[in-house]
């Protein structure tokens, strides 16, 4: 793995109606990656019909478009990324840009995938109610038992990849099942995975996109169809 100034970092950010947040997100990312080679790819859902894409372009991001869902947008962004390290993050200011260094360093020292966890020492969340904590722990239990894994968090999108790894995962989930699919296929493909502590902040502006029960069913369906 290349390091330092020669290493290219790709940041992939799926967006949907995030015009009130995208400026601070991109400012935070640029500040943390100052002095390093980087590219920022924003994959905007055109159904949002706001100025997210316009603002992102103005701030120097490469903008792609999607009209399907978070998973489809993330897959598109990962395919377009050229970096040695690829980082997926959310656009609502829930992911701390200052944690980028930890996600990048994990790849540099030899891991294939590094995922943030809100449920290990040093991690936490300001934006997850008790019933969602229970749901997450249930899905963690299922995946750990069914796939002989050791995860502590299942439905969190802040993570990094070594170049070439996303293509080898064969991702297909179009919606909020994408994080679970990544976790499962990482284990099934024998990739070296590590979790690092991450603190989830409250959404800064706008409405959250997660729908607890309908998206919970999507996650459960993702687990079941990946058993075989």
C-alpha positions in Angstrom: 0.0 0.0 0.0 1.3 3.4 -0.9 1.5 5.9 2.0 1.8 9.6 2.6 1.6 12.1 -0.3 1.7 9.4 -3.0 -1.4 7.6 -1.7 -4.7 8.6 -3.2 -7.7 8.7 -0.9 -11.2 8.5 -2.4 -14.2 9.7 -0.3 -17.6 8.4 -1.5 -20.7 10.2 -0.2 -24.2 9.1 -1.3 -26.6 12.1 -0.9 -30.4 12.7 -0.9 -31.6 16.2 -0.1 -28.5 17.2 1.8 -28.0 20.8 0.6 -28.1 22.1 4.2 -25.3 19.7 5.3 -23.1 19.1 2.3 -21.0 22.3 2.7 -19.9 21.4 6.2 -19.3 17.8 5.3 -17.0 18.7 2.4 -15.2 21.3 4.5 -14.6 18.8 7.2 -13.3 16.2 4.8 -11.0 18.6 3.0 -9.6 19.9 6.3 -8.7 16.4 7.5 -7.2 15.4 4.1 -5.2 18.6 3.7 -1.8 17.9 2.2 -2.9 14.5 1.0 -3.9 13.4 -2.5 -7.6 12.9 -2.5 -10.8 12.9 -4.5 -14.4 13.4 -3.3 -17.2 11.6 -5.1 -20.7 12.7 -4.3 -23.5 10.4 -5.7 -26.7 12.4 -5.6 -30.2 11.0 -5.8 -31.8 13.1 -8.5 -35.2 12.5 -6.9 -34.2 14.9 -4.2 -34.5 17.9 -6.5 -32.4 20.3 -4.4 -29.0 22.0 -4.7 -26.8 19.3 -3.2 -25.2 18.4 -6.5 -24.7 22.0 -7.5 -23.1 22.9 -4.2 -20.8 19.8 -4.3 -19.6 20.6 -7.8 -18.9 24.2 -6.7 -16.7 22.9 -3.9 -14.7 20.7 -6.2 -16.4 17.3 -5.7 -16.9 14.9 -8.6 -20.7 14.4 -8.9 -22.4 11.3 -10.1 -26.2 10.7 -10.2 -28.5 7.9 -9.0 -32.2 7.4 -8.7 -32.5 4.1 -7.0 -31.2 4.1 -3.4 -28.3 4.4 -1.0 -26.9 1.0 -1.9 -27.0 1.6 -5.6 -25.4 5.1 -5.1 -22.6 3.7 -2.9 -21.9 0.9 -5.4 -21.7 3.4 -8.3 -19.4 5.6 -6.3 -17.1 2.8 -5.3 -16.8 1.7 -8.9 -15.9 5.2 -10.0 -13.3 5.7 -7.3 -9.6 5.5 -8.2 -8.1 5.7 -4.8 -5.7 3.3 -3.0 -8.0 3.7 0.0 -11.8 4.2 -0.5 -13.9 5.6 2.3 -17.7 5.6 2.4 -19.4 8.1 4.7 -22.8 9.7 5.2 -23.7 13.3 4.2 -25.7 14.3 7.2 -22.8 15.2 9.5 -23.3 12.1 11.6 -19.9 10.8 10.6 -16.9 12.7 12.1 -14.3 13.7 9.5 -11.7 13.6 12.2 -12.1 9.8 12.3 -10.9 9.5 8.7 -7.3 9.1 9.8 -8.2 5.9 11.8 -10.1 4.4 8.9 -7.3 5.1 6.4 -4.5 3.9 8.8 -6.3 0.6 9.2 -6.0 -0.1 5.5 -2.4 1.1 5.4 -1.4 -1.4 8.0 -2.8 -4.3 6.1 -6.6 -4.7 6.6 -8.9 -5.0 3.6 -12.0 -3.4 5.2 -12.3 -1.2 8.3 -15.7 -0.4 9.6 -16.7 2.1 12.3 -18.5 0.7 15.3 -20.7 2.6 17.8 -20.7 -0.3 20.2 -17.0 -0.8 21.2 -15.0 1.2 23.7 -14.4 4.7 22.4 -17.5 4.6 20.1 -21.0 5.8 20.7 -24.1 7.5 19.2 -26.1 10.6 19.8 -28.8 9.6 17.4 -29.9 6.0 17.9 -33.0 5.2 20.1 -33.2 2.1 22.2 -35.4 0.1 19.8 -32.9 0.6 17.0 -30.1 -0.4 19.4 -32.0 -3.6 20.0 -32.6 -4.2 16.3 -28.9 -3.6 15.5 -27.8 -6.1 18.2 -30.3 -8.6 16.9 -28.9 -8.4 13.4 -25.3 -8.5 14.8 -26.2 -11.7 16.6 -27.7 -13.3 13.5 -24.7 -12.5 11.3 -22.2 -13.5 13.9 -23.9 -16.9 14.4 -24.7 -17.6 10.8 -21.4 -16.5 9.3 -19.0 -17.1 12.2 -18.2 -13.4 12.4 -17.3 -11.2 15.4 -19.0 -7.9 14.6 -20.3 -5.4 17.1 -22.2 -3.1 14.7 -24.2 -4.0 11.6 -26.0 -1.0 10.2 -23.4 1.7 10.1 -22.0 3.2 6.9 -18.7 4.8 7.9 -16.0 2.4 6.6 -13.0 2.1 4.4 -11.7 -0.4 1.8 -8.5 -1.4 0.2 -8.4 -0.7 -3.6 -10.0 -3.5 -5.5 -11.9 -5.0 -2.6 -15.4 -3.6 -3.3 -15.3 -5.1 -6.8 -14.5 -8.5 -5.4 -17.4 -8.3 -2.9 -20.0 -8.4 -5.8 -22.3 -6.0 -4.1 -25.9 -5.8 -5.3 -28.1 -4.3 -2.5 -29.8 -1.1 -3.7 -31.0 0.2 -0.4 -30.2 0.2 3.3 -29.2 -3.4 3.2 -25.9 -2.4 1.7 -23.9 -2.2 5.0 -25.1 -5.7 6.1 -24.3 -7.1 2.7 -20.7 -5.7 2.9 -20.2 -7.2 6.4 -21.5 -10.6 5.3 -19.6 -10.8 2.0 -16.4 -9.6 3.7 -16.5 -12.7 5.9 -17.6 -15.1 3.1 -14.7 -13.9 0.9 -12.1 -14.1 3.7 -11.2 -10.5 3.8 -9.2 -9.1 6.7 -11.8 -6.9 8.6 -11.3 -4.7 11.6 -13.7 -2.5 13.6 -12.6 0.8 15.0 -14.5 3.1 17.5 -16.8 5.7 15.9 -19.0 8.3 17.4 -22.3 8.9 15.5 -23.4 12.5 15.8 -27.0 13.7 15.4 -28.1 14.7 12.0 -27.4 18.4 11.6 -30.3 19.3 9.3 -33.1 17.7 7.3 -34.9 14.4 7.8 -33.3 11.0 8.4 -33.8 8.5 5.5 -33.9 5.4 7.6 -37.4 3.9 8.2 -37.0 1.6 11.1 -39.4 -1.3 10.4 -39.4 -1.3 6.6 -35.6 -1.0 6.4 -35.3 -3.5 9.2 -37.1 -6.0 7.0 -34.7 -5.2 4.2 -31.7 -5.9 6.4 -33.2 -9.2 7.6 -33.9 -10.2 4.0 -30.3 -9.4 3.1 -29.0 -11.7 5.8 -31.3 -14.5 4.8 -30.6 -14.5 1.1 -26.8 -14.5 1.8 -26.9 -17.6 3.9 -26.3 -19.8 0.8 
